[in-house]
């Protein structure tokens, strides 16, 4: 039988926050699916997922992802009506100013 595979999730401080050992001999070649929740206030920065063999600690694969704060976009709409409207007016001119603001 081949070596076990160790999957680690590391935070930006290079601390292993989750580990799973996959035993190839008992998995029958099945692909494993797992959900990992970062928590309510995760560390921002570059995280990593590594896969390595348990028998010789050789790294099979490494992939990274970035965690950063999400800032909701803000929309601002102003409607400026005319100073007056006469009952017989067929058209009414209004001014609409819309702003989309993203970021801090």
PDB file as gemmi writes it, atoms N, CA and C in Angstrom:
CRYST1    1.000    1.000    1.000  90.00  90.00  90.00 P 1                      
ATOM      1  N   UNK A   1       0.844  -1.181   0.000  1.00  0.00           N  
ATOM      2  CA  UNK A   1       0.000   0.000   0.000  1.00  0.00           C  
ATOM      3  C   UNK A   1       0.892   1.248   0.000  1.00  0.00           C  
ATOM      4  N   UNK A   2       0.398   2.342  -0.585  1.00  0.00           N  
ATOM      5  CA  UNK A   2       1.181   3.580  -0.671  1.00  0.00           C  
ATOM      6  C   UNK A   2       1.024   4.413   0.601  1.00  0.00           C  
ATOM      7  N   UNK A   3       1.796   5.459   0.684  1.00  0.00           N  
ATOM      8  CA  UNK A   3       1.770   6.348   1.867  1.00  0.00           C  
ATOM      9  C   UNK A   3       0.427   7.061   1.993  1.00  0.00           C  
ATOM     10  N   UNK A   4       0.128   7.446   3.230  1.00  0.00           N  
ATOM     11  CA  UNK A   4      -1.026   8.304   3.458  1.00  0.00           C  
ATOM     12  C   UNK A   4      -0.721   9.692   2.898  1.00  0.00           C  
ATOM     13  N   UNK A   5      -1.767  10.462   2.604  1.00  0.00           N  
ATOM     14  CA  UNK A   5      -1.610  11.835   2.138  1.00  0.00           C  
ATOM     15  C   UNK A   5      -2.137  12.763   3.233  1.00  0.00           C  
ATOM     16  N   UNK A   6      -1.336  13.743   3.596  1.00  0.00           N  
ATOM     17  CA  UNK A   6      -1.718  14.708   4.628  1.00  0.00           C  
ATOM     18  C   UNK A   6      -2.092  16.017   3.937  1.00  0.00           C  
ATOM     19  N   UNK A   7      -3.333  16.443   4.172  1.00  0.00           N  
ATOM     20  CA  UNK A   7      -3.793  17.724   3.639  1.00  0.00           C  
ATOM     21  C   UNK A   7      -3.816  18.728   4.785  1.00  0.00           C  
ATOM     22  N   UNK A   8      -3.102  19.821   4.627  1.00  0.00           N  
ATOM     23  CA  UNK A   8      -3.048  20.868   5.646  1.00  0.00           C  
ATOM     24  C   UNK A   8      -3.582  22.177   5.080  1.00  0.00           C  
ATOM     25  N   UNK A   9      -4.324  22.906   5.899  1.00  0.00           N  
ATOM     26  CA  UNK A   9      -4.712  24.278   5.580  1.00  0.00           C  
ATOM     27  C   UNK A   9      -3.956  25.166   6.549  1.00  0.00           C  
ATOM     28  N   UNK A  10      -3.183  26.112   5.980  1.00  0.00           N  
ATOM     29  CA  UNK A  10      -2.338  26.989   6.799  1.00  0.00           C  
ATOM     30  C   UNK A  10      -2.789  28.433   6.648  1.00  0.00           C  
ATOM     31  N   UNK A  11      -2.835  29.132   7.786  1.00  0.00           N  
ATOM     32  CA  UNK A  11      -3.204  30.542   7.757  1.00  0.00           C  
ATOM     33  C   UNK A  11      -1.988  31.390   7.359  1.00  0.00           C  
ATOM     34  N   UNK A  12      -2.136  32.705   7.239  1.00  0.00           N  
ATOM     35  CA  UNK A  12      -1.010  33.551   6.823  1.00  0.00           C  
ATOM     36  C   UNK A  12       0.203  33.501   7.754  1.00  0.00           C  
ATOM     37  N   UNK A  13       0.018  33.052   9.000  1.00  0.00           N  
ATOM     38  CA  UNK A  13       1.136  32.922   9.928  1.00  0.00           C  
ATOM     39  C   UNK A  13       1.800  31.549   9.804  1.00  0.00           C  
ATOM     40  N   UNK A  14       1.420  30.790   8.791  1.00  0.00           N  
ATOM     41  CA  UNK A  14       1.961  29.457   8.513  1.00  0.00           C  
ATOM     42  C   UNK A  14       1.629  28.440   9.611  1.00  0.00           C  
ATOM     43  N   UNK A  15       0.507  28.676  10.287  1.00  0.00           N  
ATOM     44  CA  UNK A  15       0.030  27.762  11.322  1.00  0.00           C  
ATOM     45  C   UNK A  15      -1.017  26.840  10.709  1.00  0.00           C  
ATOM     46  N   UNK A  16      -0.888  25.538  10.942  1.00  0.00           N  
ATOM     47  CA  UNK A  16      -1.851  24.577  10.433  1.00  0.00           C  
ATOM     48  C   UNK A  16      -3.138  24.712  11.244  1.00  0.00           C  
ATOM     49  N   UNK A  17      -4.216  25.119  10.563  1.00  0.00           N  
ATOM     50  CA  UNK A  17      -5.497  25.300  11.244  1.00  0.00           C  
ATOM     51  C   UNK A  17      -6.458  24.134  10.992  1.00  0.00           C  
ATOM     52  N   UNK A  18      -6.127  23.284  10.026  1.00  0.00           N  
ATOM     53  CA  UNK A  18      -6.939  22.097   9.759  1.00  0.00           C  
ATOM     54  C   UNK A  18      -6.054  21.054   9.078  1.00  0.00           C  
ATOM     55  N   UNK A  19      -6.253  19.817   9.469  1.00  0.00           N  
ATOM     56  CA  UNK A  19      -5.460  18.726   8.895  1.00  0.00           C  
ATOM     57  C   UNK A  19      -6.367  17.521   8.667  1.00  0.00           C  
ATOM     58  N   UNK A  20      -6.146  16.876   7.551  1.00  0.00           N  
ATOM     59  CA  UNK A  20      -6.880  15.647   7.249  1.00  0.00           C  
ATOM     60  C   UNK A  20      -5.884  14.643   6.681  1.00  0.00           C  
ATOM     61  N   UNK A  21      -5.956  13.425   7.191  1.00  0.00           N  
ATOM     62  CA  UNK A  21      -5.095  12.356   6.692  1.00  0.00           C  
ATOM     63  C   UNK A  21      -5.956  11.439   5.823  1.00  0.00           C  
ATOM     64  N   UNK A  22      -5.539  11.309   4.573  1.00  0.00           N  
ATOM     65  CA  UNK A  22      -6.265  10.451   3.641  1.00  0.00           C  
ATOM     66  C   UNK A  22      -5.477   9.166   3.484  1.00  0.00           C  
ATOM     67  N   UNK A  23      -6.148   8.065   3.706  1.00  0.00           N  
ATOM     68  CA  UNK A  23      -5.527   6.749   3.598  1.00  0.00           C  
ATOM     69  C   UNK A  23      -5.922   6.143   2.258  1.00  0.00           C  
ATOM     70  N   UNK A  24      -5.016   6.146   1.283  1.00  0.00           N  
ATOM     71  CA  UNK A  24      -5.355   5.664  -0.057  1.00  0.00           C  
ATOM     72  C   UNK A  24      -5.829   4.205  -0.079  1.00  0.00           C  
ATOM     73  N   UNK A  25      -5.328   3.391   0.827  1.00  0.00           N  
ATOM     74  CA  UNK A  25      -5.700   1.977   0.824  1.00  0.00           C  
ATOM     75  C   UNK A  25      -7.155   1.764   1.244  1.00  0.00           C  
ATOM     76  N   UNK A  26      -7.698   2.696   2.026  1.00  0.00           N  
ATOM     77  CA  UNK A  26      -9.072   2.513   2.499  1.00  0.00           C  
ATOM     78  C   UNK A  26     -10.076   3.399   1.773  1.00  0.00           C  
ATOM     79  N   UNK A  27      -9.617   4.246   0.850  1.00  0.00           N  
ATOM     80  CA  UNK A  27     -10.540   5.164   0.190  1.00  0.00           C  
ATOM     81  C   UNK A  27     -11.109   4.612  -1.110  1.00  0.00           C  
ATOM     82  N   UNK A  28     -10.590   3.489  -1.589  1.00  0.00           N  
ATOM     83  CA  UNK A  28     -11.062   2.883  -2.841  1.00  0.00           C  
ATOM     84  C   UNK A  28     -11.003   3.847  -4.020  1.00  0.00           C  
ATOM     85  N   UNK A  29     -10.057   4.768  -4.000  1.00  0.00           N  
ATOM     86  CA  UNK A  29      -9.886   5.712  -5.107  1.00  0.00           C  
ATOM     87  C   UNK A  29     -10.922   6.820  -5.130  1.00  0.00           C  
ATOM     88  N   UNK A  30     -11.746   6.921  -4.096  1.00  0.00           N  
ATOM     89  CA  UNK A  30     -12.792   7.946  -4.067  1.00  0.00           C  
ATOM     90  C   UNK A  30     -12.195   9.329  -3.837  1.00  0.00           C  
ATOM     91  N   UNK A  31     -12.826  10.316  -4.401  1.00  0.00           N  
ATOM     92  CA  UNK A  31     -12.415  11.699  -4.195  1.00  0.00           C  
ATOM     93  C   UNK A  31     -13.144  12.218  -2.968  1.00  0.00           C  
ATOM     94  N   UNK A  32     -12.412  12.840  -2.086  1.00  0.00           N  
ATOM     95  CA  UNK A  32     -12.966  13.324  -0.821  1.00  0.00           C  
ATOM     96  C   UNK A  32     -13.376  14.778  -0.968  1.00  0.00           C  
ATOM     97  N   UNK A  33     -14.501  15.106  -0.369  1.00  0.00           N  
ATOM     98  CA  UNK A  33     -14.962  16.489  -0.375  1.00  0.00           C  
ATOM     99  C   UNK A  33     -15.155  16.935   1.064  1.00  0.00           C  
ATOM    100  N   UNK A  34     -14.652  18.143   1.355  1.00  0.00           N  
ATOM    101  CA  UNK A  34     -14.752  18.647   2.719  1.00  0.00           C  
ATOM    102  C   UNK A  34     -14.955  20.149   2.677  1.00  0.00           C  
ATOM    103  N   UNK A  35     -15.754  20.641   3.597  1.00  0.00           N  
ATOM    104  CA  UNK A  35     -15.973  22.078   3.716  1.00  0.00           C  
ATOM    105  C   UNK A  35     -15.189  22.565   4.925  1.00  0.00           C  
ATOM    106  N   UNK A  36     -14.412  23.612   4.715  1.00  0.00           N  
ATOM    107  CA  UNK A  36     -13.658  24.228   5.803  1.00  0.00           C  
ATOM    108  C   UNK A  36     -14.155  25.659   5.959  1.00  0.00           C  
ATOM    109  N   UNK A  37     -14.619  26.000   7.141  1.00  0.00           N  
ATOM    110  CA  UNK A  37     -15.110  27.360   7.396  1.00  0.00           C  
ATOM    111  C   UNK A  37     -14.008  28.185   8.044  1.00  0.00           C  
ATOM    112  N   UNK A  38     -13.788  29.364   7.504  1.00  0.00           N  
ATOM    113  CA  UNK A  38     -12.732  30.242   7.998  1.00  0.00           C  
ATOM    114  C   UNK A  38     -13.050  30.854   9.356  1.00  0.00           C  
ATOM    115  N   UNK A  39     -14.294  30.932   9.724  1.00  0.00           N  
ATOM    116  CA  UNK A  39     -14.669  31.571  10.978  1.00  0.00           C  
ATOM    117  C   UNK A  39     -15.209  32.963  10.721  1.00  0.00           C  
ATOM    118  N   UNK A  40     -15.718  33.580  11.768  1.00  0.00           N  
ATOM    119  CA  UNK A  40     -16.345  34.901  11.604  1.00  0.00           C  
ATOM    120  C   UNK A  40     -15.332  35.994  11.316  1.00  0.00           C  
ATOM    121  N   UNK A  41     -14.171  35.924  11.940  1.00  0.00           N  
ATOM    122  CA  UNK A  41     -13.134  36.941  11.727  1.00  0.00           C  
ATOM    123  C   UNK A  41     -11.818  36.224  11.403  1.00  0.00           C  
ATOM    124  N   UNK A  42     -11.655  35.799  10.150  1.00  0.00           N  
ATOM    125  CA  UNK A  42     -10.426  35.075   9.796  1.00  0.00           C  
ATOM    126  C   UNK A  42      -9.242  36.024   9.630  1.00  0.00           C  
ATOM    127  N   UNK A  43      -8.046  35.455   9.720  1.00  0.00           N  
ATOM    128  CA  UNK A  43      -6.846  36.238   9.435  1.00  0.00           C  
ATOM    129  C   UNK A  43      -6.847  36.602   7.959  1.00  0.00           C  
ATOM    130  N   UNK A  44      -6.581  37.866   7.676  1.00  0.00           N  
ATOM    131  CA  UNK A  44      -6.468  38.289   6.284  1.00  0.00           C  
ATOM    132  C   UNK A  44      -5.066  38.001   5.794  1.00  0.00           C  
ATOM    133  N   UNK A  45      -4.957  37.688   4.508  1.00  0.00           N  
ATOM    134  CA  UNK A  45      -3.660  37.435   3.899  1.00  0.00           C  
ATOM    135  C   UNK A  45      -3.677  36.186   3.045  1.00  0.00           C  
ATOM    136  N   UNK A  46      -2.487  35.672   2.766  1.00  0.00           N  
ATOM    137  CA  UNK A  46      -2.327  34.517   1.888  1.00  0.00           C  
ATOM    138  C   UNK A  46      -2.357  33.217   2.686  1.00  0.00           C  
ATOM    139  N   UNK A  47      -3.342  32.368   2.415  1.00  0.00           N  
ATOM    140  CA  UNK A  47      -3.495  31.061   3.029  1.00  0.00           C  
ATOM    141  C   UNK A  47      -2.955  30.014   2.059  1.00  0.00           C  
ATOM    142  N   UNK A  48      -2.707  28.801   2.559  1.00  0.00           N  
ATOM    143  CA  UNK A  48      -2.187  27.742   1.696  1.00  0.00           C  
ATOM    144  C   UNK A  48      -2.827  26.402   2.039  1.00  0.00           C  
ATOM    145  N   UNK A  49      -2.998  25.592   1.017  1.00  0.00           N  
ATOM    146  CA  UNK A  49      -3.424  24.205   1.188  1.00  0.00           C  
ATOM    147  C   UNK A  49      -2.285  23.350   0.639  1.00  0.00           C  
ATOM    148  N   UNK A  50      -1.754  22.472   1.463  1.00  0.00           N  
ATOM    149  CA  UNK A  50      -0.658  21.610   1.023  1.00  0.00           C  
ATOM    150  C   UNK A  50      -1.060  20.148   1.137  1.00  0.00           C  
ATOM    151  N   UNK A  51      -0.523  19.375   0.218  1.00  0.00           N  
ATOM    152  CA  UNK A  51      -0.701  17.923   0.258  1.00  0.00           C  
ATOM    153  C   UNK A  51       0.691  17.314   0.257  1.00  0.00           C  
ATOM    154  N   UNK A  52       0.938  16.416   1.210  1.00  0.00           N  
ATOM    155  CA  UNK A  52       2.254  15.785   1.272  1.00  0.00           C  
ATOM    156  C   UNK A  52       2.116  14.326   1.670  1.00  0.00           C  
ATOM    157  N   UNK A  53       3.123  13.546   1.319  1.00  0.00           N  
ATOM    158  CA  UNK A  53       3.153  12.126   1.678  1.00  0.00           C  
ATOM    159  C   UNK A  53       3.611  11.975   3.122  1.00  0.00           C  
ATOM    160  N   UNK A  54       2.970  11.090   3.860  1.00  0.00           N  
ATOM    161  CA  UNK A  54       3.334  10.903   5.265  1.00  0.00           C  
ATOM    162  C   UNK A  54       4.627  10.113   5.433  1.00  0.00           C  
ATOM    163  N   UNK A  55       4.946   9.254   4.478  1.00  0.00           N  
ATOM    164  CA  UNK A  55       6.105   8.379   4.648  1.00  0.00           C  
ATOM    165  C   UNK A  55       7.440   9.100   4.460  1.00  0.00           C  
ATOM    166  N   UNK A  56       7.464  10.155   3.648  1.00  0.00           N  
ATOM    167  CA  UNK A  56       8.743  10.847   3.438  1.00  0.00           C  
ATOM    168  C   UNK A  56       8.611  12.376   3.485  1.00  0.00           C  
ATOM    169  N   UNK A  57       7.436  12.878   3.865  1.00  0.00           N  
ATOM    170  CA  UNK A  57       7.166  14.313   3.975  1.00  0.00           C  
ATOM    171  C   UNK A  57       7.380  15.082   2.672  1.00  0.00           C  
ATOM    172  N   UNK A  58       7.412  14.395   1.548  1.00  0.00           N  
ATOM    173  CA  UNK A  58       7.566  15.110   0.285  1.00  0.00           C  
ATOM    174  C   UNK A  58       6.247  15.775  -0.088  1.00  0.00           C  
ATOM    175  N   UNK A  59       6.344  17.010  -0.541  1.00  0.00           N  
ATOM    176  CA  UNK A  59       5.161  17.788  -0.903  1.00  0.00           C  
ATOM    177  C   UNK A  59       4.688  17.379  -2.284  1.00  0.00           C  
ATOM    178  N   UNK A  60       3.409  17.045  -2.358  1.00  0.00           N  
ATOM    179  CA  UNK A  60       2.813  16.650  -3.629  1.00  0.00           C  
ATOM    180  C   UNK A  60       2.290  17.879  -4.369  1.00  0.00           C  
ATOM    181  N   UNK A  61       1.619  18.743  -3.631  1.00  0.00           N  
ATOM    182  CA  UNK A  61       1.012  19.917  -4.256  1.00  0.00           C  
ATOM    183  C   UNK A  61       0.785  21.006  -3.217  1.00  0.00           C  
ATOM    184  N   UNK A  62       0.853  22.255  -3.676  1.00  0.00           N  
ATOM    185  CA  UNK A  62       0.558  23.415  -2.829  1.00  0.00           C  
ATOM    186  C   UNK A  62      -0.284  24.370  -3.661  1.00  0.00           C  
ATOM    187  N   UNK A  63      -1.336  24.872  -3.059  1.00  0.00           N  
ATOM    188  CA  UNK A  63      -2.123  25.910  -3.721  1.00  0.00           C  
ATOM    189  C   UNK A  63      -2.455  26.975  -2.689  1.00  0.00           C  
ATOM    190  N   UNK A  64      -2.604  28.188  -3.142  1.00  0.00           N  
ATOM    191  CA  UNK A  64      -2.862  29.283  -2.219  1.00  0.00           C  
ATOM    192  C   UNK A  64      -4.133  30.025  -2.557  1.00  0.00           C  
ATOM    193  N   UNK A  65      -4.618  30.766  -1.576  1.00  0.00           N  
ATOM    194  CA  UNK A  65      -5.756  31.645  -1.799  1.00  0.00           C  
ATOM    195  C   UNK A  65      -5.634  32.821  -0.841  1.00  0.00           C  
ATOM    196  N   UNK A  66      -6.226  33.935  -1.230  1.00  0.00           N  
ATOM    197  CA  UNK A  66      -6.134  35.150  -0.430  1.00  0.00           C  
ATOM    198  C   UNK A  66      -7.446  35.400   0.300  1.00  0.00           C  
ATOM    199  N   UNK A  67      -7.339  35.761   1.560  1.00  0.00           N  
ATOM    200  CA  UNK A  67      -8.500  36.153   2.359  1.00  0.00           C  
ATOM    201  C   UNK A  67      -8.347  37.639   2.650  1.00  0.00           C  
ATOM    202  N   UNK A  68      -9.364  38.390   2.315  1.00  0.00           N  
ATOM    203  CA  UNK A  68      -9.329  39.825   2.613  1.00  0.00           C  
ATOM    204  C   UNK A  68     -10.728  40.293   2.981  1.00  0.00           C  
ATOM    205  N   UNK A  69     -10.811  41.440   3.572  1.00  0.00           N  
ATOM    206  CA  UNK A  69     -12.108  41.947   4.006  1.00  0.00           C  
ATOM    207  C   UNK A  69     -12.938  42.335   2.797  1.00  0.00           C  
ATOM    208  N   UNK A  70     -14.229  42.160   2.947  1.00  0.00           N  
ATOM    209  CA  UNK A  70     -15.148  42.513   1.873  1.00  0.00           C  
ATOM    210  C   UNK A  70     -15.863  43.795   2.254  1.00  0.00           C  
ATOM    211  N   UNK A  71     -15.779  44.757   1.385  1.00  0.00           N  
ATOM    212  CA  UNK A  71     -16.450  46.030   1.615  1.00  0.00           C  
ATOM    213  C   UNK A  71     -17.653  46.086   0.684  1.00  0.00           C  
ATOM    214  N   UNK A  72     -18.827  46.205   1.289  1.00  0.00           N  
ATOM    215  CA  UNK A  72     -20.032  46.276   0.468  1.00  0.00           C  
ATOM    216  C   UNK A  72     -20.019  47.540  -0.381  1.00  0.00           C  
ATOM    217  N   UNK A  73     -20.423  47.419  -1.647  1.00  0.00           N  
ATOM    218  CA  UNK A  73     -20.518  48.623  -2.473  1.00  0.00           C  
ATOM    219  C   UNK A  73     -21.664  49.499  -1.988  1.00  0.00           C  
ATOM    220  N   UNK A  74     -21.556  50.767  -2.247  1.00  0.00           N  
ATOM    221  CA  UNK A  74     -22.591  51.699  -1.817  1.00  0.00           C  
ATOM    222  C   UNK A  74     -23.131  52.436  -3.038  1.00  0.00           C  
ATOM    223  N   UNK A  75     -24.423  52.580  -3.069  1.00  0.00           N  
ATOM    224  CA  UNK A  75     -25.068  53.310  -4.140  1.00  0.00           C  
ATOM    225  C   UNK A  75     -25.694  54.562  -3.551  1.00  0.00           C  
ATOM    226  N   UNK A  76     -25.557  55.634  -4.261  1.00  0.00           N  
ATOM    227  CA  UNK A  76     -26.130  56.896  -3.810  1.00  0.00           C  
ATOM    228  C   UNK A  76     -26.906  57.475  -4.993  1.00  0.00           C  
ATOM    229  N   UNK A  77     -28.202  57.713  -4.817  1.00  0.00           N  
ATOM    230  CA  UNK A  77     -29.034  58.244  -5.900  1.00  0.00           C  
ATOM    231  C   UNK A  77     -29.727  59.508  -5.411  1.00  0.00           C  
ATOM    232  N   UNK A  78     -29.589  60.564  -6.184  1.00  0.00           N  
ATOM    233  CA  UNK A  78     -30.274  61.834  -5.905  1.00  0.00           C  
ATOM    234  C   UNK A  78     -31.237  62.128  -7.046  1.00  0.00           C  
ATOM    235  N   UNK A  79     -32.466  62.463  -6.707  1.00  0.00           N  
ATOM    236  CA  UNK A  79     -33.471  62.862  -7.690  1.00  0.00           C  
ATOM    237  C   UNK A  79     -33.795  64.325  -7.432  1.00  0.00           C  
ATOM    238  N   UNK A  80     -33.598  65.140  -8.458  1.00  0.00           N  
ATOM    239  CA  UNK A  80     -33.840  66.577  -8.332  1.00  0.00           C  
ATOM    240  C   UNK A  80     -35.062  66.924  -9.189  1.00  0.00           C  
ATOM    241  N   UNK A  81     -36.192  67.245  -8.541  1.00  0.00           N  
ATOM    242  CA  UNK A  81     -37.400  67.601  -9.298  1.00  0.00           C  
ATOM    243  C   UNK A  81     -37.337  69.063  -9.736  1.00  0.00           C  
ATOM    244  N   UNK A  82     -38.223  69.451 -10.649  1.00  0.00           N  
ATOM    245  CA  UNK A  82     -38.271  70.872 -11.017  1.00  0.00           C  
ATOM    246  C   UNK A  82     -38.829  71.696  -9.857  1.00  0.00           C  
ATOM    247  N   UNK A  83     -38.613  73.000  -9.914  1.00  0.00           N  
ATOM    248  CA  UNK A  83     -39.119  73.882  -8.849  1.00  0.00           C  
ATOM    249  C   UNK A  83     -40.642  73.886  -8.807  1.00  0.00           C  
ATOM    250  N   UNK A  84     -41.276  73.720  -9.955  1.00  0.00           N  
ATOM    251  CA  UNK A  84     -42.738  73.697 -10.019  1.00  0.00           C  
ATOM    252  C   UNK A  84     -43.175  72.841 -11.211  1.00  0.00           C  
ATOM    253  N   UNK A  85     -44.420  72.361 -11.168  1.00  0.00           N  
ATOM    254  CA  UNK A  85     -45.031  71.614 -12.264  1.00  0.00           C  
ATOM    255  C   UNK A  85     -46.426  72.202 -12.488  1.00  0.00           C  
ATOM    256  N   UNK A  86     -46.694  72.568 -13.742  1.00  0.00           N  
ATOM    257  CA  UNK A  86     -48.014  73.120 -14.081  1.00  0.00           C  
ATOM    258  C   UNK A  86     -48.944  71.977 -14.469  1.00  0.00           C  
ATOM    259  N   UNK A  87     -50.194  72.059 -14.158  1.00  0.00           N  
ATOM    260  CA  UNK A  87     -51.134  70.976 -14.466  1.00  0.00           C  
ATOM    261  C   UNK A  87     -51.187  70.598 -15.937  1.00  0.00           C  
ATOM    262  N   UNK A  88     -50.918  71.480 -16.840  1.00  0.00           N  
ATOM    263  CA  UNK A  88     -50.998  71.177 -18.270  1.00  0.00           C  
ATOM    264  C   UNK A  88     -49.694  70.676 -18.877  1.00  0.00           C  
ATOM    265  N   UNK A  89     -48.625  70.570 -18.092  1.00  0.00           N  
ATOM    266  CA  UNK A  89     -47.325  70.143 -18.640  1.00  0.00           C  
ATOM    267  C   UNK A  89     -47.393  68.691 -19.098  1.00  0.00           C  
ATOM    268  N   UNK A  90     -46.983  68.443 -20.331  1.00  0.00           N  
ATOM    269  CA  UNK A  90     -46.958  67.080 -20.869  1.00  0.00           C  
ATOM    270  C   UNK A  90     -45.699  66.342 -20.420  1.00  0.00           C  
ATOM    271  N   UNK A  91     -44.636  67.076 -20.273  1.00  0.00           N  
ATOM    272  CA  UNK A  91     -43.366  66.492 -19.844  1.00  0.00           C  
ATOM    273  C   UNK A  91     -42.893  67.193 -18.576  1.00  0.00           C  
ATOM    274  N   UNK A  92     -42.245  66.413 -17.732  1.00  0.00           N  
ATOM    275  CA  UNK A  92     -41.651  66.962 -16.516  1.00  0.00           C  
ATOM    276  C   UNK A  92     -40.169  66.599 -16.539  1.00  0.00           C  
ATOM    277  N   UNK A  93     -39.349  67.605 -16.429  1.00  0.00           N  
ATOM    278  CA  UNK A  93     -37.909  67.365 -16.452  1.00  0.00           C  
ATOM    279  C   UNK A  93     -37.399  67.163 -15.028  1.00  0.00           C  
ATOM    280  N   UNK A  94     -36.774  66.010 -14.806  1.00  0.00           N  
ATOM    281  CA  UNK A  94     -36.132  65.747 -13.519  1.00  0.00           C  
ATOM    282  C   UNK A  94     -34.684  65.371 -13.791  1.00  0.00           C  
ATOM    283  N   UNK A  95     -33.880  65.534 -12.787  1.00  0.00           N  
ATOM    284  CA  UNK A  95     -32.467  65.177 -12.901  1.00  0.00           C  
ATOM    285  C   UNK A  95     -32.197  64.038 -11.930  1.00  0.00           C  
ATOM    286  N   UNK A  96     -31.590  62.991 -12.435  1.00  0.00           N  
ATOM    287  CA  UNK A  96     -31.224  61.841 -11.602  1.00  0.00           C  
ATOM    288  C   UNK A  96     -29.712  61.717 -11.615  1.00  0.00           C  
ATOM    289  N   UNK A  97     -29.114  61.718 -10.439  1.00  0.00           N  
ATOM    290  CA  UNK A  97     -27.660  61.553 -10.307  1.00  0.00           C  
ATOM    291  C   UNK A  97     -27.414  60.303  -9.488  1.00  0.00           C  
ATOM    292  N   UNK A  98     -26.730  59.338 -10.074  1.00  0.00           N  
ATOM    293  CA  UNK A  98     -26.441  58.090  -9.383  1.00  0.00           C  
ATOM    294  C   UNK A  98     -24.931  57.922  -9.257  1.00  0.00           C  
ATOM    295  N   UNK A  99     -24.508  57.488  -8.078  1.00  0.00           N  
ATOM    296  CA  UNK A  99     -23.072  57.247  -7.840  1.00  0.00           C  
ATOM    297  C   UNK A  99     -22.904  55.822  -7.292  1.00  0.00           C  
ATOM    298  N   UNK A 100     -21.911  55.181  -7.801  1.00  0.00           N  
ATOM    299  CA  UNK A 100     -21.532  53.843  -7.294  1.00  0.00           C  
ATOM    300  C   UNK A 100     -20.188  54.007  -6.614  1.00  0.00           C  
ATOM    301  N   UNK A 101     -20.138  53.693  -5.340  1.00  0.00           N  
ATOM    302  CA  UNK A 101     -18.911  53.886  -4.576  1.00  0.00           C  
ATOM    303  C   UNK A 101     -18.455  52.527  -4.063  1.00  0.00           C  
ATOM    304  N   UNK A 102     -17.218  52.175  -4.371  1.00  0.00           N  
ATOM    305  CA  UNK A 102     -16.652  50.928  -3.882  1.00  0.00           C  
ATOM    306  C   UNK A 102     -15.375  51.226  -3.148  1.00  0.00           C  
ATOM    307  N   UNK A 103     -15.178  50.550  -2.071  1.00  0.00           N  
ATOM    308  CA  UNK A 103     -13.945  50.747  -1.312  1.00  0.00           C  
ATOM    309  C   UNK A 103     -14.217  51.442   0.002  1.00  0.00           C  
ATOM    310  N   UNK A 104     -13.134  51.927   0.588  1.00  0.00           N  
ATOM    311  CA  UNK A 104     -13.235  52.543   1.906  1.00  0.00           C  
ATOM    312  C   UNK A 104     -13.560  54.005   1.801  1.00  0.00           C  
TER     313      UNK A 104                                                      
END                                                                             
